[in-house]
Amino acid sequence: MSRKELINEISDVTQIKRDIVDNVLKAFTDIFIRECVMTGSFNFNRAFKVETHVRSERKQYNVNTGKYLYYPETEVLSIKLSPKINSFHRWKLRNEYNAKHGLTISDWQNLKNTSDNDI
């Protein structure tokens, strides 16, 4: 979803003018960037958490030069999605897999029952 589409959707749902929604999103991104740079973390409840981690010094092979290079210790950002988003994503993937292979809940229950009898 593009920024323009996001602004339009928020504006339609909340009945707030697009200019105001755009200004709020710009302020949010500015605060997000400031917090990530200054404190090293940003927590947006029920959505995601961004944190900095220290990547240790390492030796890595460079394919282009054919030599091993040493990379110093660096700080990198990592994002962790909320459990609610992860569960929705797993649910979506499971339903897509079941639809693709023609599986139903009763198929999975029968599979579980047959594996219990084998033990």
N, C-alpha and C positions, 0 to 999 in steps of 0.2 A: 504494500500500500504506500503510495507516495504521500508526501507532506500535504499536497493540495487536497488529495482525496480524504486524508485524515481530518483536515480542517473542515471540509465540506460535511463530512459525516457528523463530527462533533457539533457543528453549527445546526445541522438538521435535527439532531436528537435533543439538543438543549435549547433551541430557539434563540441562540445568542448570535450576534452579528459575526461574520467571518473575520473582520478586522480585529475584533476583541479576542477571538479564539486564537488567531495568528499571534497576537502579542503575548497571550498567556503561554503558548507553546514556545515562543522565543525566550521568554523569561525562564521557563522550566529547563530548557536546554542550557541556558547560561548558568543556572544554579547547579545543574547536574555536572557540567564541566568543571565549575569552580570547586565543588565538593570532591570530585574525583582527583583533581590535581592537588588541592590543599590538604585534605585529610586522608586520601587514598581509599575511601570507600563511600558508597552511596546505597542506601536501602530504600527501595520503593515497595512498601508492603503490598502483599498479594500479587506482585508482578515479578520483581527481580532484585538481586543484590549484586553490586559491583564492588570488588575488592582488589587491592594490589597484593601481589605475591612476589617474593624474591626468587628468581630463577638462578640456581647455583651456576658457578663457573663450569664450563664443559668443553670437551674436545669433540669436534664434529668434522666429518669428512666432507670436503667441498668437491663436488663432481666436476665442476668446470676447470679447476686448477689441478685436481688429482692429489691434493695435499690435505693434511689434517690442519684445521685452524682452531685456535683457542678463543673462546668467547668469554668475556668477563661476566661477573655477576650482574644481573639487571633486574629491574622491577617491571613486572608485566601486569596488565589488568585481566581479571577473570570475572565472568558473570555466572551467577547461579540463579536459575529460574525457580519460581515458587512451586511448592508441591501441587497446587491446584493446576497450574499450567502443565506440569509434567504429567499429571494424571489424565488431563484432557488429551494431551498428545498421544499417550499410550492407548487410550480408548479409541482415538481416531485410527491409529495404525492397526490395532487389532481388528476393528470393523472392516477396514480396507482389505486386510489379509483374508478375513473370513468371507467377504463378498467375492474376492478374486478366486478363492478355492471352493466356493459353494458350501461352506461349513455353517452349521447352526449350533445353538447352545446344546441341543440334545446330542449332537455328534460329540461334543467335548465331554458331556456327562457320560455317554456310553464308553468313550475312550478311558475315562477315569475309572469306571466300574470294571472294565475288563482288566485294567492294570492292577486293581485291588484284588481281583480273583486270582491273578497269576502269583501273588505273593504268598 
